[in-house]
Amino acid sequence: MTQTQVTERIVAFIRERFLSDDPASNLDGETPLLDWGILNSMNTAELVGFIQREYGYTVPQSSVNVRNFRNANQIAALVVEGAAAAGRSL
């Protein structure tokens, strides 16, 4: 699975769960999730759980930060790189 595919799935999850599946939302891989208030502590915890279920990758607590969760592209990079470092393919 490519980073682009992971980004697309994360964007779809965020749109479905946090934006009431609004097709008019301007959400994409570069949308500033924290700045726009899309990710808060509860939503971030739910997203981390989704990543665990969907990809089998446990996001380390130390990686849940502003830099890694700035947008869906950053989150996808974290997941892909973390899985690769653990010797897993997505």
Residue pairs with C-beta under 8 A, 6 or more apart in sequence:
1 80
1 89
1 90
2 80
3 73
3 76
3 77
3 80
4 76
6 55
6 76
6 79
6 80
6 90
7 29
7 72
7 73
7 75
7 76
8 29
9 54
10 47
10 51
10 72
10 75
10 76
10 79
11 27
11 28
11 29
11 31
11 72
13 47
13 50
13 54
14 27
14 33
14 38
14 47
14 72
15 21
15 22
15 25
15 27
17 43
17 46
17 50
18 38
18 39
18 43
19 25
19 27
19 38
27 38
27 72
28 72
29 71
29 72
29 73
29 76
30 71
30 72
30 73
31 38
31 71
31 72
32 70
32 71
33 39
33 69
33 70
33 71
33 72
34 66
34 69
34 70
39 47
39 69
44 64
44 69
47 75
48 59
48 64
51 57
51 59
51 75
51 79
52 58
52 59
55 79
55 83
55 90
56 83
56 88
57 79
57 82
57 83
57 86
57 88
57 90
59 78
59 79
59 82
60 82
63 78
63 82
67 74
68 74
68 75
68 78
69 75
79 90
80 90
83 89
83 90
